[in-house]
Each structure stands twice: as structure tokens, then as C-alpha cells.
Amino acid sequence: MNIYKTHEVAQIIGIHVNTVRLYEKCKLISKPERMNNGYRIFTDLHIEQFRMARAVLKIEVLQNGLRKQAMDILKVSALGNSKGAKKMAEGYLQQIDLEMNRAEEAIEIAHKILSSYGADIGEKELALTRKETAEALQITIDTLRNWELNGLITVKRRPNRYRVYLYEDIQRLKIIRSLRCANYSLSAILRMLQELSHNPAADIRKTIDTPRANDDVITACDKLLTSLSEAKINMLYAVAQIEKMEQMKK
């Protein structure tokens, strides 16, 4: 088996030498032996561990503990517990599938709400206060206020300056609630709502999953469907890496 110095590992993997040390410190790779002069000695097994770690941590999927699960899988694998790591990876993949289903279902709910506009004639007479709206949607007033502050909805006011939520507002809030429950980011939802205001026939799925070119910062939840799909691909790669490293030890 070949051996490598820290800077050689960094060159092969395409990372900074400090990142090599960080992965060791975080126990994402097995502890390397050291030469008499204290220099670390990495092996081909370490190279595969680094490749696995880079793939698994590539996507910043944070919801419902997925990031922590990914880190734990790497740590268990680094300890040589391949069976345990693969079992944990199976759980991670199941969670990813669940998140993807939720994300898709939220889009479908948004479609249904949009298509039902005007269907309930009686509801068009709605005129709720902020408290009544929060209770009707089963969300907190702070959540409602946050959505307003982030520009997801603009609410009309009565002559006394109190907010009044009308039928269209409630429908819009139902869409926002559904998408937020599925972990879409506020910026992704706002992007979709703005596009719909310009083009009611816009593809919701494509719009909510495609950040704009001028967006300053893009997170995983700004392109949730793509991020979850990539996280799944990367974890499947990790499982293959675990099996590959099992063979290397024989």
C-alpha cells in the first residue's frame, strides 16, 4: 500500500493542507501513523476516506439532522466499523427519500391551492385579523410577522391601520406554510411567488429549485430538490466507498 505526506494528500484530493488536518481532528478519517520526525503517514485507505468525506460533505443539507448523520457515518467508517456505517447510510438514504417526497408533495399542494382560487365563493368574504389568521393556519404570530418582514406577503390595512387578511392572502399563506414545512428556504419561496405574479403559468417546480444568477448567497434549501438529489447520489457513492475500503483491508 502506498504512503503519502500531508501535502501530497492535499494535492491528490484538491484541498488545503489545513483541511487534511481538520478532517483528522474531526475524526472523519482513521488516525494516521507518524514517522519518527512526527510527520503524518497517510495510506491509500486514507485517500479513499478523504474522497468519501468530500463527497458526503459536498452538499449542505441540514434539516432534520441530516448533516449530523452524514458526519456520524464518516466517523463510524473511520473507526473501521463498515457494517455500522452502511446501516447508518441506509437510514440516511431513507430520510433523504422522505425529505424529497415532502418537497414534491408541497409543490403539489401549491398547485392545488392555485388551481382552487375562486372555487370557494363563500371564503371570498374572509377578512381576518393577524391573530385569527395565525390560528386558522395553525402557525404563530411571530411566524406570520416573519413572512411579512421577508416580503413573502403584503397585507392590506383597515382605516384604523390594523392588518386585514383576505381570501387571497390566506391562500397565499397556505402555499407558504406548505413549502416552509417541506424546508424550502424563504428566498426560494419568494422567488417562486414573484415569478408567479409575473407569469401565472410559470413552472413552480423549476422556479423554486432554480436560484437566480444575481442571487448573492445560495444555500442548499434555495435549490432543495436538487440538493437532496445530489445528497442521495453522494451517499450512494459513500456506500460504494465503504465496500471498496472493506476489500482494501483484506
C-alpha positions, 0 to 999 in steps of 0.5 A: 500500500502506498504512503503519502505526506500531508501535502501530497494528500492535499494535492491528490484530493484538491484541498488545503493542507489545513483541511487534511488536518481538520478532517483528522481532528474531526475524526472523519478519517482513521488516525494516521501513523507518524514517522519518527520526525512526527510527520503524518503517514497517510495510506491509500485507505486514507485517500479513499476516506478523504474522497468519501468525506468530500463527497458526503460533505459536498452538499449542505443539507441540514434539516432534520439532522441530516448533516449530523448523520452524514458526519456520524457515518464518516466517523463510524467508517473511520473507526473501521466499523463498515457494517455500522456505517452502511446501516447508518447510510441506509437510514440516511438514504431513507430520510433523504427519500422522505425529505424529497417526497415532502418537497414534491408533495408541497409543490403539489399542494401549491398547485392545488391551492392555485388551481382552487382560487375562486372555487370557494365563493363563500371564503371570498368574504374572509377578512381576518385579523393577524391573530385569527389568521395565525390560528386558522393556519395553525402557525404563530404570530411571530411566524406570520410577522416573519413572512411579512418582514421577508416580503413573502406577503403584503397585507392590506390595512383597515382605516384604523391601520390594523392588518386585514387578511383576505381570501387571497392572502390566506391562500397565499399563506397556505402555499407558504406554510406548505413549502416552509414545512417541506424546508424550502428556504424563504428566498426560494419561496419568494422567488417562486411567488414573484415569478408567479405574479409575473407569469401565472403559468410559470413552472413552480417546480423549476422556479423554486429549485432554480436560484437566480444568477444575481442571487448573492448567497445560495444555500442548499434549501434555495435549490432543495430538490436538487440538493437532496438529489445530489445528497442521495447520489453522494451517499450512494457513492459513500456506500460504494466507498465503504465496500471498496475500503472493506476489500482494501483491508483484506 
